[in-house]
Amino acid sequence: MRITRALSASLLMLGLAVAPAAADSSPTPTDSASADGDAPTQAGTSFRTATEVEQGQTATASGSTGDYLYWSFPADAGQRPTVKATVKLPETHAAQSWQVDVYDGLRRRQACQYGAQTRTAAADASSVELACTLRTVRAWSETWADDPLPGTYYVRLTAVGLTTADLGLPVGTEVRVDSKDIGGSAAVDGSLAEPLVPGIAVKSRADSDGSEDSSAVLSAIEPEDGWSSGWWSDRWVWTAIGGVLAALAGVGGYALTRGAGRPSRVPPGA
């Protein structure tokens, strides 16, 4: 009876532990309509002038072949960002290759886990699509490593290997960044004191008198729920689940082996 009660209590604890983990791991739908309504319609021409875009937004911009177009977006620990870019080409052009690169807050070029980072458009192609899925952003890393860390990321889109006749042709671009939440499987024992957000933006704000004060500040862009690179992750939940399963195994083992190896009682005088 006691064993049955212990098993029931352990299963109840297991269910309570799994519930929050399942809730955290479920994807949160993005309100694309409201997000795209405020999406930027231009791109920067350097790291310092990169246009800020939130994840889930589709940023658009017009440019010319030969230009370097830059956007920036925030990525937090546990996220695996995917950058998708579409280039709408002019009606007449030669075969040309386009490339999308992603850099972190320290301007280190980040490798793509998978995706068509560079593609060549044929002479009759109307558009070309590119994609780059980064490695999972880590909350902390060794100083010598180039692991993705929480902070600002830069997207650079440009054509490579152009012919002279194609330089300066008008193009239209679309860039979108989405992330998959990997969760506790990517958690590490450590966190950055501050995210890698370079202090390169200049924010102009009006005070109560109506005058403007321009001062250099950190980039205003950050995840919707703020930076969460801390000690908590759903890894703690799964650790608790492992402890409960170990307790169940111990109770079951005791129930199976109870009484084994004890000497049988012999009545006196037998």
LINZI-V652090 format. One record per pair of residues at least 12 apart in sequence whose C-alpha atoms are under 10 Angstrom apart, sorted by the first residue. I is the first residue (numbers start at 1). GAP is how many residues later the second one is. D is the distance in Angstrom with one decimal. If there is no record, write none. Layout:
I | GAP | D
I | GAP | D
//
This chain:
3 | 245 | 9.8
3 | 248 | 7.1
3 | 249 | 8.2
3 | 251 | 9.5
3 | 252 | 7.6
4 | 247 | 9.8
6 | 241 | 9.5
6 | 242 | 8.3
6 | 245 | 8.0
7 | 240 | 9.2
7 | 241 | 6.7
7 | 242 | 9.9
7 | 244 | 7.9
7 | 245 | 8.7
8 | 240 | 10.0
9 | 235 | 10.0
10 | 231 | 9.8
10 | 234 | 6.4
10 | 235 | 8.1
10 | 237 | 8.0
10 | 238 | 6.9
11 | 230 | 10.0
11 | 233 | 8.2
11 | 234 | 9.0
11 | 237 | 8.7
13 | 227 | 9.3
13 | 228 | 8.4
13 | 231 | 7.6
14 | 223 | 9.7
14 | 224 | 9.7
14 | 226 | 8.3
14 | 227 | 6.0
14 | 228 | 9.2
14 | 229 | 9.6
14 | 230 | 6.7
14 | 231 | 8.2
15 | 226 | 9.1
16 | 221 | 9.8
16 | 225 | 9.7
17 | 217 | 9.9
17 | 219 | 9.7
17 | 220 | 6.1
17 | 221 | 7.9
17 | 222 | 9.8
17 | 223 | 7.3
17 | 224 | 6.7
17 | 227 | 9.6
18 | 216 | 9.7
18 | 219 | 7.2
18 | 220 | 7.9
18 | 222 | 9.5
18 | 223 | 7.6
19 | 218 | 9.6
20 | 214 | 8.4
20 | 217 | 8.1
21 | 162 | 9.3
21 | 163 | 9.6
21 | 212 | 9.3
21 | 213 | 6.0
21 | 214 | 8.9
21 | 215 | 9.5
21 | 216 | 6.7
21 | 217 | 8.1
22 | 212 | 9.4
24 | 157 | 9.1
24 | 159 | 8.3
24 | 209 | 9.6
24 | 210 | 7.8
25 | 155 | 9.7
25 | 156 | 7.2
25 | 157 | 7.9
25 | 158 | 6.9
25 | 159 | 9.5
25 | 209 | 8.6
26 | 155 | 8.7
27 | 152 | 9.9
27 | 153 | 7.9
27 | 154 | 7.6
28 | 152 | 10.0
28 | 153 | 9.6
29 | 27 | 9.6
30 | 25 | 9.2
30 | 26 | 6.5
30 | 27 | 9.2
30 | 148 | 9.7
31 | 25 | 8.1
31 | 26 | 9.3
32 | 24 | 6.6
32 | 25 | 6.8
32 | 26 | 8.6
33 | 23 | 9.9
33 | 24 | 8.9
34 | 23 | 9.0
35 | 18 | 9.9
35 | 19 | 8.1
35 | 20 | 8.8
35 | 21 | 6.8
35 | 22 | 5.4
35 | 23 | 8.2
36 | 17 | 10.0
36 | 18 | 9.5
36 | 20 | 7.9
36 | 21 | 5.1
36 | 22 | 5.9
36 | 23 | 7.7
36 | 24 | 9.9
37 | 20 | 8.6
37 | 21 | 9.3
38 | 15 | 9.4
38 | 16 | 9.6
38 | 19 | 8.2
38 | 20 | 9.5
38 | 21 | 9.2
39 | 13 | 9.2
39 | 14 | 6.9
39 | 15 | 8.0
39 | 17 | 9.5
39 | 18 | 5.8
39 | 19 | 6.2
39 | 20 | 5.4
39 | 21 | 7.8
39 | 137 | 10.0
40 | 12 | 7.7
40 | 13 | 6.8
40 | 14 | 9.5
40 | 17 | 8.6
40 | 18 | 8.1
40 | 19 | 5.2
40 | 20 | 6.5
40 | 21 | 7.9
40 | 31 | 9.6
41 | 17 | 9.2
41 | 18 | 6.0
41 | 19 | 4.7
41 | 20 | 5.0
41 | 21 | 8.0
41 | 132 | 9.5
41 | 133 | 9.1
42 | 17 | 7.6
42 | 18 | 6.2
42 | 19 | 4.3
42 | 20 | 6.7
42 | 21 | 8.7
42 | 27 | 9.0
42 | 28 | 9.3
42 | 29 | 9.0
42 | 131 | 9.3
42 | 132 | 9.9
43 | 16 | 8.4
43 | 17 | 7.7
43 | 18 | 5.7
43 | 19 | 7.9
43 | 20 | 8.4
43 | 25 | 9.1
43 | 26 | 5.6
43 | 27 | 5.6
43 | 28 | 6.1
43 | 29 | 9.5
43 | 113 | 9.7
43 | 114 | 9.8
43 | 130 | 9.2
43 | 132 | 9.8
44 | 17 | 9.3
44 | 24 | 8.1
44 | 25 | 5.7
44 | 26 | 4.8
44 | 27 | 6.4
44 | 28 | 9.2
44 | 112 | 9.3
45 | 18 | 10.0
45 | 22 | 7.5
45 | 23 | 5.7
45 | 24 | 5.2
45 | 25 | 5.7
45 | 26 | 8.9
45 | 111 | 9.0
45 | 112 | 10.0
46 | 22 | 7.2
46 | 23 | 7.2
46 | 24 | 6.0
46 | 25 | 8.9
46 | 108 | 9.7
46 | 110 | 8.6
47 | 21 | 10.0
47 | 22 | 9.3
47 | 23 | 6.6
47 | 24 | 8.1
47 | 25 | 8.4
47 | 56 | 9.5
47 | 58 | 10.0
47 | 60 | 8.4
47 | 106 | 10.0
47 | 107 | 7.2
47 | 108 | 9.0
47 | 109 | 8.7
47 | 153 | 9.1
48 | 22 | 9.1
48 | 23 | 10.0
48 | 24 | 9.9
48 | 150 | 9.5
48 | 151 | 9.8
48 | 152 | 6.3
48 | 153 | 7.3
48 | 154 | 9.8
49 | 20 | 9.7
49 | 21 | 7.6
49 | 22 | 8.4
49 | 23 | 9.3
49 | 151 | 8.8
49 | 152 | 8.1
50 | 19 | 7.9
50 | 20 | 4.7
50 | 21 | 4.6
50 | 22 | 5.8
50 | 23 | 9.4
50 | 104 | 7.4
50 | 105 | 8.4
50 | 106 | 8.9
50 | 151 | 9.5
51 | 18 | 9.1
51 | 19 | 6.5
51 | 20 | 4.5
51 | 21 | 5.9
51 | 22 | 8.6
51 | 103 | 9.1
51 | 104 | 9.5
52 | 18 | 9.0
52 | 19 | 5.8
52 | 20 | 4.8
52 | 21 | 5.9
52 | 22 | 8.7
52 | 100 | 9.4
52 | 101 | 9.7
52 | 102 | 9.0
52 | 167 | 8.8
52 | 168 | 8.8
52 | 169 | 6.8
52 | 170 | 9.8
53 | 18 | 6.7
53 | 19 | 6.0
53 | 20 | 5.3
53 | 21 | 8.2
53 | 122 | 9.1
53 | 123 | 8.4
53 | 124 | 8.4
53 | 168 | 7.9
53 | 169 | 9.8
54 | 17 | 10.0
54 | 18 | 8.4
54 | 19 | 5.7
54 | 20 | 7.1
54 | 21 | 9.6
54 | 122 | 8.8
54 | 123 | 7.7
54 | 124 | 9.1
54 | 167 | 7.5
54 | 168 | 8.0
54 | 169 | 7.7
54 | 170 | 8.4
55 | 17 | 9.9
55 | 18 | 6.7
55 | 19 | 7.4
55 | 20 | 8.4
55 | 26 | 8.8
55 | 27 | 9.7
55 | 28 | 9.5
55 | 121 | 7.2
55 | 122 | 5.1
55 | 123 | 5.4
55 | 124 | 7.4
55 | 167 | 9.7
55 | 168 | 8.0
55 | 169 | 8.9
56 | 120 | 6.6
56 | 121 | 5.9
56 | 122 | 5.5
56 | 123 | 8.4
57 | 118 | 8.3
57 | 119 | 5.9
57 | 120 | 7.0
57 | 121 | 8.4
58 | 26 | 9.4
58 | 27 | 9.4
58 | 115 | 10.0
58 | 116 | 6.4
58 | 117 | 5.6
58 | 118 | 4.6
58 | 119 | 7.7
58 | 120 | 9.8
59 | 12 | 8.6
59 | 26 | 9.4
59 | 114 | 8.2
59 | 115 | 5.6
59 | 116 | 5.2
59 | 117 | 6.3
59 | 118 | 9.2
60 | 25 | 9.7
60 | 26 | 9.4
60 | 27 | 9.9
60 | 112 | 7.4
60 | 113 | 5.5
60 | 114 | 4.5
60 | 115 | 6.4
60 | 116 | 8.9
61 | 26 | 9.8
61 | 110 | 8.7
61 | 111 | 6.0
61 | 112 | 5.3
61 | 113 | 6.7
61 | 114 | 8.7
62 | 25 | 9.6
62 | 26 | 9.5
62 | 108 | 7.3
62 | 109 | 6.0
62 | 110 | 4.6
62 | 111 | 6.2
62 | 112 | 9.0
63 | 24 | 9.9
63 | 95 | 9.9
63 | 105 | 8.5
63 | 106 | 8.3
63 | 107 | 5.8
63 | 108 | 5.4
63 | 109 | 6.3
63 | 110 | 7.7
64 | 25 | 9.8
64 | 94 | 9.4
64 | 95 | 9.4
64 | 102 | 9.3
64 | 103 | 7.4
64 | 104 | 4.9
64 | 105 | 5.2
64 | 106 | 4.5
64 | 107 | 5.5
64 | 108 | 8.2
64 | 109 | 10.0
65 | 24 | 9.1
65 | 25 | 9.9
65 | 31 | 9.6
65 | 33 | 9.5
65 | 93 | 7.4
65 | 94 | 6.3
65 | 95 | 9.1
65 | 97 | 8.0
65 | 101 | 6.9
65 | 102 | 5.4
65 | 103 | 5.0
65 | 104 | 5.4
65 | 105 | 6.5
65 | 106 | 6.7
65 | 107 | 9.8
66 | 92 | 6.7
66 | 93 | 6.0
66 | 94 | 7.8
66 | 95 | 9.4
66 | 96 | 7.5
66 | 97 | 9.9
66 | 98 | 9.8
66 | 100 | 8.4
66 | 101 | 5.7
66 | 102 | 6.3
66 | 103 | 8.4
66 | 104 | 9.9
67 | 90 | 8.4
67 | 91 | 6.2
67 | 92 | 7.6
67 | 100 | 8.9
67 | 101 | 8.1
67 | 102 | 10.0
68 | 88 | 6.6
68 | 89 | 6.0
68 | 90 | 5.1
68 | 91 | 8.1
69 | 31 | 9.6
69 | 86 | 8.0
69 | 87 | 5.6
69 | 88 | 5.2
69 | 89 | 6.5
69 | 90 | 9.9
69 | 104 | 9.2
70 | 30 | 9.9
70 | 31 | 9.7
70 | 32 | 9.7
70 | 84 | 6.8
70 | 85 | 5.5
70 | 86 | 4.7
70 | 87 | 6.6
70 | 88 | 9.1
71 | 31 | 9.6
71 | 82 | 8.4
71 | 83 | 5.7
71 | 84 | 5.1
71 | 85 | 6.8
71 | 86 | 8.7
71 | 104 | 8.4
71 | 105 | 9.9
72 | 30 | 9.2
72 | 31 | 9.2
72 | 32 | 9.4
72 | 33 | 9.5
72 | 80 | 6.5
72 | 81 | 5.4
72 | 82 | 4.3
72 | 83 | 6.0
72 | 84 | 8.9
72 | 105 | 9.8
72 | 147 | 9.8
72 | 149 | 8.7
73 | 31 | 9.8
73 | 78 | 8.4
73 | 79 | 5.7
73 | 80 | 5.4
73 | 81 | 6.6
73 | 82 | 8.1
73 | 103 | 9.8
73 | 104 | 7.8
73 | 148 | 7.2
73 | 149 | 7.8
73 | 150 | 8.7
74 | 30 | 9.6
74 | 31 | 9.4
74 | 76 | 7.7
74 | 77 | 5.7
74 | 78 | 4.6
74 | 79 | 6.1
74 | 80 | 8.9
74 | 103 | 9.6
74 | 121 | 9.6
74 | 122 | 9.6
74 | 123 | 8.6
74 | 145 | 9.8
74 | 146 | 9.9
74 | 147 | 6.5
74 | 148 | 5.3
74 | 149 | 5.9
74 | 150 | 9.3
74 | 152 | 9.9
74 | 153 | 9.3
75 | 29 | 9.4
75 | 61 | 9.7
75 | 62 | 7.3
75 | 73 | 9.1
75 | 74 | 8.1
75 | 75 | 5.7
75 | 76 | 5.7
75 | 77 | 6.5
75 | 78 | 7.0
75 | 102 | 9.8
75 | 103 | 9.7
75 | 104 | 8.2
75 | 120 | 9.4
75 | 121 | 9.9
75 | 147 | 7.8
75 | 148 | 6.9
75 | 152 | 8.8
76 | 60 | 9.4
76 | 61 | 6.5
76 | 62 | 8.0
76 | 63 | 7.8
76 | 72 | 9.5
76 | 73 | 7.5
76 | 74 | 4.5
76 | 75 | 6.5
76 | 76 | 8.9
76 | 103 | 9.6
76 | 105 | 9.5
76 | 119 | 8.3
76 | 146 | 8.6
76 | 147 | 7.1
76 | 150 | 8.8
76 | 151 | 6.4
76 | 152 | 7.0
76 | 153 | 6.9
77 | 59 | 7.6
77 | 60 | 4.9
77 | 61 | 5.0
77 | 62 | 4.9
77 | 63 | 8.5
77 | 71 | 8.7
77 | 72 | 6.8
77 | 73 | 5.5
77 | 74 | 8.8
77 | 104 | 8.9
77 | 105 | 9.1
77 | 106 | 8.7
77 | 109 | 8.5
77 | 110 | 8.1
77 | 111 | 9.7
77 | 114 | 9.0
77 | 115 | 9.9
77 | 118 | 9.6
77 | 150 | 8.3
77 | 151 | 7.2
77 | 152 | 5.7
77 | 153 | 8.8
78 | 57 | 9.8
78 | 58 | 6.1
78 | 59 | 5.5
78 | 60 | 6.2
78 | 61 | 7.4
78 | 71 | 9.6
78 | 72 | 8.9
78 | 101 | 9.4
78 | 102 | 8.4
78 | 103 | 5.8
78 | 104 | 5.3
78 | 105 | 5.4
78 | 106 | 7.4
78 | 107 | 8.4
78 | 108 | 6.1
78 | 109 | 6.9
78 | 110 | 9.7
78 | 150 | 9.4
78 | 151 | 8.5
78 | 155 | 9.0
79 | 55 | 9.3
79 | 56 | 8.6
79 | 57 | 5.6
79 | 58 | 5.5
79 | 59 | 8.2
79 | 69 | 9.9
79 | 70 | 10.0
79 | 71 | 9.0
79 | 99 | 9.3
79 | 100 | 5.8
79 | 101 | 5.6
79 | 102 | 4.7
79 | 103 | 5.9
79 | 104 | 7.7
79 | 107 | 9.0
80 | 33 | 9.9
80 | 53 | 7.1
80 | 54 | 6.1
80 | 55 | 5.9
80 | 56 | 4.4
80 | 57 | 6.2
80 | 58 | 9.6
80 | 68 | 9.5
80 | 98 | 8.3
80 | 99 | 5.2
80 | 100 | 5.1
80 | 101 | 6.5
80 | 102 | 6.8
80 | 103 | 9.9
80 | 106 | 10.0
81 | 51 | 8.4
81 | 52 | 5.9
81 | 53 | 5.7
81 | 54 | 7.7
81 | 55 | 7.4
81 | 56 | 8.2
81 | 72 | 9.8
81 | 96 | 6.6
81 | 97 | 5.6
81 | 98 | 4.1
81 | 99 | 6.5
81 | 100 | 8.8
82 | 30 | 9.1
82 | 31 | 9.7
82 | 32 | 9.4
82 | 33 | 8.8
82 | 49 | 7.0
82 | 50 | 5.6
82 | 51 | 4.2
82 | 52 | 6.3
82 | 53 | 9.3
82 | 94 | 8.3
82 | 95 | 5.6
82 | 96 | 5.4
82 | 97 | 5.9
82 | 98 | 8.1
83 | 17 | 8.5
83 | 18 | 9.2
83 | 19 | 8.3
83 | 29 | 9.7
83 | 32 | 9.1
83 | 34 | 9.4
83 | 47 | 8.2
83 | 48 | 5.5
83 | 49 | 5.2
83 | 50 | 6.3
83 | 51 | 8.2
83 | 72 | 8.0
83 | 92 | 7.2
83 | 93 | 5.9
83 | 94 | 4.6
83 | 95 | 6.8
83 | 96 | 8.7
84 | 16 | 8.6
84 | 31 | 9.0
84 | 32 | 9.4
84 | 33 | 9.2
84 | 45 | 7.4
84 | 46 | 5.7
84 | 47 | 4.4
84 | 48 | 6.6
84 | 49 | 8.6
84 | 71 | 9.9
84 | 90 | 8.1
84 | 91 | 5.7
84 | 92 | 5.3
84 | 93 | 6.4
84 | 94 | 8.5
85 | 13 | 9.9
85 | 14 | 9.3
85 | 15 | 7.5
85 | 32 | 9.4
85 | 43 | 8.4
85 | 44 | 5.8
85 | 45 | 5.1
85 | 46 | 6.2
85 | 47 | 8.9
85 | 70 | 9.6
85 | 72 | 8.0
85 | 88 | 7.1
85 | 89 | 5.5
85 | 90 | 4.4
85 | 91 | 6.5
85 | 92 | 8.9
86 | 12 | 9.8
86 | 14 | 10.0
86 | 41 | 6.9
86 | 42 | 5.8
86 | 43 | 4.5
86 | 44 | 6.3
86 | 45 | 8.8
86 | 71 | 9.8
86 | 86 | 8.2
86 | 87 | 5.6
86 | 88 | 5.1
86 | 89 | 6.6
86 | 90 | 9.0
87 | 34 | 9.8
87 | 39 | 8.6
87 | 40 | 5.4
87 | 41 | 5.3
87 | 42 | 6.5
87 | 43 | 8.4
87 | 70 | 9.2
87 | 71 | 9.6
87 | 72 | 9.8
87 | 84 | 6.8
87 | 85 | 5.8
87 | 86 | 4.6
87 | 87 | 6.6
87 | 88 | 8.9
88 | 37 | 9.0
88 | 38 | 6.1
88 | 39 | 4.4
88 | 40 | 6.8
88 | 41 | 8.9
88 | 82 | 9.1
88 | 83 | 5.7
88 | 84 | 4.9
88 | 85 | 6.1
88 | 86 | 8.4
89 | 32 | 8.9
89 | 34 | 9.7
89 | 35 | 9.4
89 | 36 | 7.4
89 | 37 | 5.2
89 | 38 | 5.2
89 | 39 | 7.7
89 | 80 | 8.5
89 | 81 | 7.5
89 | 82 | 5.2
89 | 83 | 6.9
89 | 84 | 8.9
90 | 33 | 10.0
90 | 34 | 9.5
90 | 35 | 8.9
90 | 36 | 6.9
90 | 37 | 8.5
90 | 76 | 9.9
90 | 79 | 7.1
90 | 80 | 6.5
90 | 81 | 6.2
90 | 82 | 8.7
91 | 32 | 9.1
91 | 33 | 7.6
91 | 34 | 8.2
91 | 35 | 6.7
91 | 36 | 9.8
91 | 80 | 10.0
92 | 31 | 7.4
92 | 32 | 7.4
92 | 33 | 9.1
92 | 34 | 9.0
92 | 74 | 9.1
92 | 77 | 9.2
93 | 28 | 9.5
93 | 29 | 8.6
93 | 30 | 5.6
93 | 31 | 7.4
93 | 32 | 8.7
93 | 33 | 9.5
93 | 70 | 9.6
93 | 72 | 8.3
93 | 73 | 6.4
93 | 74 | 9.9
93 | 76 | 8.3
94 | 27 | 8.5
94 | 28 | 7.1
94 | 29 | 4.6
94 | 30 | 8.0
94 | 31 | 9.4
94 | 68 | 8.5
94 | 69 | 7.7
94 | 71 | 8.3
94 | 72 | 6.9
95 | 25 | 6.9
95 | 26 | 5.6
95 | 27 | 4.6
95 | 28 | 4.4
95 | 29 | 8.0
95 | 30 | 8.4
95 | 66 | 9.5
95 | 67 | 8.3
95 | 68 | 8.8
95 | 71 | 9.2
96 | 23 | 8.5
96 | 24 | 5.5
96 | 25 | 5.5
96 | 26 | 6.9
96 | 27 | 7.6
96 | 29 | 9.8
96 | 32 | 9.8
96 | 63 | 7.1
96 | 64 | 7.2
96 | 65 | 6.7
96 | 66 | 5.9
96 | 67 | 8.0
96 | 70 | 8.5
97 | 21 | 6.9
97 | 22 | 5.5
97 | 23 | 4.0
97 | 24 | 6.0
97 | 25 | 8.8
97 | 31 | 8.9
97 | 61 | 8.7
97 | 62 | 5.7
97 | 63 | 5.4
97 | 64 | 6.5
97 | 65 | 7.4
98 | 19 | 8.3
98 | 20 | 5.7
98 | 21 | 5.7
98 | 22 | 6.3
98 | 23 | 7.8
98 | 30 | 7.8
98 | 31 | 8.8
98 | 32 | 8.0
98 | 59 | 7.4
98 | 60 | 5.8
98 | 61 | 4.2
98 | 62 | 5.8
98 | 63 | 8.6
98 | 64 | 9.3
99 | 17 | 8.7
99 | 18 | 5.8
99 | 19 | 4.4
99 | 20 | 6.7
99 | 21 | 8.9
99 | 30 | 9.6
99 | 31 | 7.3
99 | 32 | 9.2
99 | 33 | 10.0
99 | 57 | 8.1
99 | 58 | 5.9
99 | 59 | 5.7
99 | 60 | 6.1
99 | 61 | 6.9
100 | 16 | 8.9
100 | 17 | 5.6
100 | 18 | 6.7
100 | 19 | 9.4
100 | 29 | 9.9
100 | 30 | 6.8
100 | 31 | 7.5
100 | 32 | 7.5
100 | 55 | 6.9
100 | 56 | 5.6
100 | 57 | 4.6
100 | 58 | 6.7
100 | 59 | 8.9
100 | 75 | 10.0
101 | 16 | 7.3
101 | 17 | 9.0
101 | 30 | 9.5
101 | 31 | 7.9
101 | 53 | 8.1
101 | 54 | 5.8
101 | 55 | 5.1
101 | 56 | 6.6
101 | 57 | 8.8
102 | 15 | 9.7
102 | 30 | 8.0
102 | 31 | 9.5
102 | 32 | 8.3
102 | 51 | 6.8
102 | 52 | 5.5
102 | 53 | 4.7
102 | 54 | 6.4
102 | 55 | 9.0
103 | 45 | 9.2
103 | 49 | 8.7
103 | 50 | 5.6
103 | 51 | 5.0
103 | 52 | 6.6
103 | 53 | 8.1
104 | 42 | 9.3
104 | 43 | 9.4
104 | 44 | 6.8
104 | 45 | 7.6
104 | 46 | 8.7
104 | 47 | 7.4
104 | 48 | 6.2
104 | 49 | 4.5
104 | 50 | 6.2
104 | 51 | 9.1
104 | 92 | 7.9
104 | 93 | 9.1
105 | 43 | 9.2
105 | 44 | 8.2
105 | 45 | 8.4
105 | 46 | 6.0
105 | 47 | 5.0
105 | 48 | 5.6
105 | 49 | 7.5
105 | 90 | 8.6
105 | 91 | 5.1
105 | 92 | 5.8
105 | 93 | 6.3
106 | 40 | 9.8
106 | 43 | 9.6
106 | 45 | 9.3
106 | 46 | 8.8
106 | 47 | 8.8
106 | 48 | 9.9
106 | 90 | 7.0
106 | 91 | 8.5
106 | 92 | 7.7
107 | 45 | 9.5
107 | 46 | 8.1
107 | 47 | 7.7
107 | 91 | 9.6
108 | 38 | 7.5
108 | 39 | 9.6
108 | 40 | 9.2
108 | 45 | 9.5
108 | 46 | 9.6
109 | 37 | 8.7
109 | 39 | 9.7
109 | 44 | 9.7
109 | 45 | 9.1
109 | 46 | 9.9
110 | 22 | 9.8
110 | 23 | 9.9
110 | 24 | 7.1
110 | 25 | 8.3
110 | 36 | 7.7
110 | 37 | 8.1
110 | 38 | 7.2
110 | 43 | 9.4
110 | 44 | 9.9
111 | 21 | 8.5
111 | 22 | 8.6
111 | 23 | 6.6
111 | 24 | 7.6
111 | 35 | 9.4
111 | 36 | 9.4
111 | 37 | 9.4
112 | 19 | 8.9
112 | 20 | 5.4
112 | 21 | 5.3
112 | 22 | 4.8
112 | 23 | 6.9
113 | 19 | 7.3
113 | 20 | 5.6
113 | 21 | 5.5
113 | 22 | 5.9
113 | 23 | 9.4
114 | 17 | 8.1
114 | 18 | 6.2
114 | 19 | 5.6
114 | 20 | 7.6
114 | 21 | 9.2
115 | 15 | 7.4
115 | 16 | 4.9
115 | 17 | 4.8
115 | 18 | 6.1
115 | 19 | 9.2
116 | 13 | 8.0
116 | 14 | 5.3
116 | 15 | 5.1
116 | 16 | 6.5
116 | 17 | 9.2
117 | 12 | 9.1
117 | 13 | 5.6
117 | 14 | 5.4
117 | 15 | 5.5
117 | 16 | 9.0
117 | 40 | 10.0
118 | 12 | 6.6
118 | 13 | 8.4
118 | 14 | 9.3
118 | 40 | 9.9
118 | 41 | 9.3
118 | 42 | 9.1
119 | 12 | 9.6
119 | 40 | 9.7
119 | 41 | 9.8
120 | 39 | 9.4
120 | 40 | 9.3
120 | 41 | 9.8
127 | 44 | 9.3
127 | 45 | 9.2
127 | 46 | 9.4
128 | 45 | 9.7
129 | 44 | 9.8
129 | 45 | 9.4
129 | 46 | 9.9
130 | 27 | 9.5
130 | 45 | 9.4
131 | 44 | 9.6
131 | 45 | 9.6
131 | 46 | 9.7
132 | 45 | 9.6
133 | 44 | 9.6
133 | 45 | 9.5
133 | 46 | 8.9
134 | 13 | 10.0
134 | 14 | 8.1
134 | 45 | 9.5
135 | 12 | 7.9
135 | 13 | 6.8
135 | 14 | 10.0
136 | 12 | 6.9
136 | 13 | 8.7
136 | 43 | 9.4
136 | 44 | 8.9
136 | 45 | 8.8
136 | 46 | 7.3
136 | 47 | 9.7
136 | 50 | 7.1
136 | 51 | 9.9
137 | 12 | 5.2
137 | 13 | 6.3
137 | 14 | 9.3
137 | 44 | 9.8
137 | 45 | 9.2
137 | 49 | 8.2
137 | 50 | 9.5
138 | 12 | 6.9
138 | 48 | 6.9
138 | 49 | 7.0
138 | 50 | 7.2
138 | 52 | 9.3
138 | 53 | 8.4
138 | 54 | 9.5
138 | 91 | 8.7
139 | 47 | 8.8
139 | 48 | 7.1
139 | 49 | 6.6
139 | 50 | 8.3
139 | 51 | 6.5
139 | 52 | 4.8
139 | 53 | 6.4
139 | 54 | 9.9
139 | 56 | 9.0
139 | 89 | 9.1
139 | 90 | 5.6
139 | 91 | 7.5
139 | 92 | 9.2
140 | 47 | 9.0
140 | 48 | 6.8
140 | 49 | 7.7
140 | 50 | 5.4
140 | 51 | 4.7
140 | 52 | 5.7
140 | 53 | 9.4
140 | 55 | 10.0
140 | 89 | 8.7
140 | 90 | 9.8
141 | 47 | 8.4
141 | 48 | 9.5
141 | 49 | 8.1
141 | 50 | 8.3
141 | 51 | 8.6
149 | 42 | 9.4
149 | 43 | 8.4
149 | 46 | 7.6
149 | 47 | 7.2
149 | 80 | 9.7
150 | 41 | 9.3
150 | 42 | 8.0
150 | 44 | 8.5
150 | 45 | 5.2
150 | 46 | 6.1
150 | 47 | 8.4
150 | 72 | 10.0
150 | 77 | 8.0
150 | 78 | 9.2
150 | 79 | 7.4
151 | 41 | 10.0
151 | 43 | 8.4
151 | 44 | 4.6
151 | 45 | 4.3
151 | 46 | 5.1
151 | 47 | 8.5
151 | 68 | 9.8
151 | 70 | 9.4
151 | 71 | 7.8
151 | 72 | 9.2
151 | 76 | 8.5
152 | 43 | 7.9
152 | 44 | 6.2
152 | 45 | 5.2
152 | 46 | 7.5
152 | 67 | 8.2
152 | 69 | 8.0
152 | 70 | 7.9
152 | 71 | 9.9
153 | 43 | 8.9
153 | 44 | 8.6
155 | 20 | 8.8
155 | 22 | 9.6
157 | 16 | 9.0
157 | 18 | 9.1
183 | 50 | 6.8
183 | 51 | 6.3
183 | 52 | 7.6
184 | 48 | 8.9
184 | 49 | 5.3
184 | 50 | 4.9
184 | 51 | 4.3
184 | 52 | 7.8
184 | 53 | 8.9
184 | 54 | 8.5
185 | 48 | 9.0
185 | 49 | 8.3
185 | 50 | 6.7
185 | 53 | 9.7
186 | 47 | 9.3
186 | 49 | 8.8
187 | 42 | 9.7
187 | 43 | 9.8
187 | 44 | 8.9
187 | 45 | 9.0
187 | 46 | 6.9
187 | 47 | 8.7
187 | 48 | 7.1
187 | 49 | 9.9
188 | 42 | 9.9
188 | 43 | 8.8
188 | 45 | 9.5
188 | 47 | 9.6
189 | 41 | 9.4
189 | 42 | 7.6
190 | 39 | 8.8
190 | 40 | 7.7
190 | 41 | 7.2
191 | 37 | 9.7
191 | 38 | 6.0
191 | 39 | 5.9
191 | 40 | 7.3
192 | 37 | 7.2
192 | 38 | 8.3
193 | 36 | 8.9
193 | 37 | 9.3
194 | 33 | 9.0
194 | 35 | 8.9
195 | 27 | 9.6
195 | 32 | 7.6
195 | 33 | 9.8
195 | 34 | 8.3
196 | 22 | 9.9
197 | 21 | 6.5
197 | 22 | 6.4
197 | 23 | 9.1
197 | 24 | 8.9
197 | 25 | 8.9
198 | 19 | 9.0
198 | 20 | 6.2
198 | 21 | 6.8
199 | 17 | 6.9
199 | 18 | 5.6
199 | 19 | 4.2
199 | 20 | 6.2
199 | 21 | 9.6
200 | 16 | 6.8
200 | 17 | 7.0
200 | 18 | 6.6
200 | 19 | 6.8
201 | 14 | 8.8
201 | 15 | 6.1
201 | 16 | 6.0
201 | 17 | 6.2
201 | 18 | 5.4
201 | 19 | 8.0
202 | 12 | 6.7
202 | 13 | 5.9
202 | 14 | 4.6
202 | 15 | 6.0
202 | 16 | 8.1
202 | 17 | 8.1
202 | 18 | 9.6
203 | 12 | 6.1
203 | 13 | 6.4
203 | 14 | 6.5
203 | 15 | 8.8
203 | 16 | 8.5
203 | 17 | 8.4
204 | 12 | 8.9
204 | 13 | 9.7
//
